Amino acid sequence: MARRSALKQPDEATEETPVRRRIIDAAFTAFMESGYAATTTLEIATRAHVSKRALYALFGNKQEMLVACISQRAARLRVPADLPVPTDRETLAQVLIGFGTQILSEVTDPPVVAVFRLAIAEATRAPEVAQTLTSVAREASRAALIGIMTRAEASGLLDGRPAEMAERFSALLWGNLMIGLLLRVVERPGPREIARRAREAAAAFLLLYPDARSLSPSRPGERRDP
C-alpha cells in the first residue's frame, strides 16, 4: 500500500500534460463507476494506459488524484476577474445575478453532481471524499461570495455580516434544487431557468438587506456596530 503523503493542492502553474489529463479522467470515471474506496490505483493506471510507476510519478497516492479531479471542477467556480466592483445597488444586483448564474450552471453540471453523490455514498468508508469536496470546491465558491458581500458592505450598499449574507443568498439561490438533483427527482435546469432563479434570488436578497446608507444611525438596531 502506498504511504499517504501530504495533499498537494494543484495550482495554475501545474502543467496539464496529456498523460496527467488521462490519469485524471480515468480516475474520475473509475471513482464514479466503482466508488472511491473500491477503486485501486491499478484500475486507474489500466484505464489511463500508463504504468503504476508513471502514475505514482505524477500523483503520490489515490487521494491526490481525487483532489485533482475535484480541483479541476472547482476552478470553474471562481469569480471572474472582470466582475465590476459594485458602487450602487443596481450594479450589485447584476454582480449577484452573474455570480448566481455561473454557480448554478457549473454546479448542476452532471459530472459535478456526481461528485456530490460520490461524497455521500463514500461518507462512511472514505470520508476524505467529502472533506476534499468541501475544502477544495465548496470553500472556493463560498469565499468568492463572501468577498462580494464584504465589498458591498464596505461600500455601504448592504447592512449585515458578509458571511451570514453569503449563506442567505446561497439559500435563496438554491432552495431545494440540489437535493432534487442528488435524488434524481428533478431535471437539471436549462439556461433560461437558471437565469430566472439567479434574478429572483438577487431581488429577494436585496429586499432582505436594505441599502445601509439609507438607514439612520440614530435609530438603535438598524445599523450594526462596527
N, C-alpha and C positions, 0 to 999 in steps of 0.2 A: 504494500500500500504506500502510495506516495505521501511523504511527510507534508502536512498542511503548512503553507507559508503564509506570511502576512499578505493580505489582499493588496494588490496594486491597482489603484484607481486609474483607468485609462484617461489620457488627456488628448487634446487636439494634436499634439506632436506625435502620437503613436502612429507608426507607419502601417497603413492598412494594405498589406501585401496580399496577393491572390491566395496564398496558402493560408494566411491568417483569416482571410474572409471565408474561405472554405470551411475552416475549422469552426468558426463562429456559427455559420449557417448549419453545419452538421450537428453541432452541439444543441442548437435551438430546436431543430427538428427532432432530435433524439429525446430531449427533455419533454417536448410536447407529447410525443408518442408513448414513451416508456415511463415518464416521471423522472424527476431529478435523482432520487435516491437509487432507483433501479438502473440508471444509465451508467455504463462503465466507460472509462477512457478508451478502452479497446474498441468499443462500439463507435465512439465518436471518431477515432482515428480511421476506422474502416470506412465509415460513411464519407469522411473527408479525403480518402485516398492518400493518407500520409502515414508514416511510421509513428509509433508511440514516441520514439526518440525525437522526431521533429515536432510532435505535439508538445512534449514537455519543454522543448527549447523555446517555445513561444508562450506557453502557459504553465505556470508552476503546478497547478492542480485543477481539478474539475470545478471548484468554486470560482477560480479566476475566469474560467470560460463562462460561467453563469453571470459574473459581473460584466464581462464583455458583452454578452447577449443583451442584458438589461440596459447597460450604459449606452449601447448603440441606439436603443429606442428612446432613452431618457434625453439624449441630445436634442431630439426634436421638440422637447418641452421647454426649451429655453426661450426667454422673451427676446424677440428680435431687437437688435441693437438700434434700429432706426425708429422705434416707437417714440412718438412725441412725448415730451415732458408735459404733463397736464398743468396748464396755467389757468384753466377755467373749468366749470362743471361739464360743459359740452365736450371739451377735449377729453376729460376724464371718462366720460361715458363712452367715447369712441375707443379709448385705450382698453377699457374693461370689456367692451364688445369684441375687440380684436383679440385680446388675450383669451376670453372665453371661447371664441370660435376656434382658435388654434388648439386649445386644450381638449375640447370636445372632439375635434376632428382627429387628433392624434391618439388620444387615449381610447376612443371607441374603435380604433383600427383592430380588426380581428386578432392579429398576432399579439398586440398589446394586451387585449382582454384575456388571451390565452395565458399570458404570463401571470396575470392575477389569479386565474383558475389554478395554475400550477402551484402558486404560493399557498393557496387554500388547501389543495389536495395533499401537499407535502408538509403541512404545518406541523405535524407530529414527527414524521420521520426525518425531515430535513428543514428545520426552522430557519436555516440560513437563507433559504429562498425568499421568504417574507422579509427577513432582515435586510437582504440585499435590495429587494424591490423598494423598501421604504427608504433606505439611506441613499440609494443611487437615483431612483426615479421620482418617487413621490416628493422627497425633500427638495428636489430641483424645482419643480413647479410651485411648490408651496413658498419657497424662498423668493421666487420671482414675483409671485403675487403679493407677498408681504412688502417687497421692495416698491411696488406700485402704490400700495396703501401708505407706506411710510412717506413717500414723496408728496402724495396728495395731502396727507395730514400736516406735513411740514409747511405746505403752501397755504394751509387754512381752508382747503376745499372739503375736508372731512373732519368730523369731530368724533374721535374714538381711538381705540388701541389698534395699531396696524395688524397684529396677529389675529385678534378677535374679528376684525373686519374681513380679513382674508378668509377665515373659516366661514363667516356668514355668506360671503359672496359665493364660495365654493358650494355651500349647501343649496343656495338659490339656483346655481347653475346646473347642478347635477340632479337634485331631487332624488327619485328612486331609479334613475336611469341605469347606473352601474349595477345595481342589484338585479335589475331585469336582464341586463346583458349577461351577467355571470350565470344566472339561472336559465338563460336561453329562452326566456318568455317574451322578449321584445326584440325587434329587429334593430340593427344599427341605424341611427337616424341619418337621413341624407343631408346634403349641404343646406337646403332650404330650412329644414327643421332645426339643424344646428344653429344657423344664423338667428332663427326666431328665439330659441332658448337663450342664446347669448344676449340678445336685445332685451328680452323680458327680465333676465336676471340682473342686468345692469340697471334697468329702470326701477325695479323693485328695491335694489340695493341703495340707490340714490335717494329713494323715498325714506328708507330707514335711517340713513345717515345724512342729515342736512348739512348745508354749507356752514362751516364753523364760523366764517366771517359774519354771518347774519345773526349769530347768537349774541345776546347781550351778556357780557361778563359779570354784570351786576346782579344777574338772577342766579342764585345758587342752584347747582345741579345741572345746569345747561352746558357748562364747559368743564372738562376735567382738569384737574390740577396739572401743571407742567411737571 
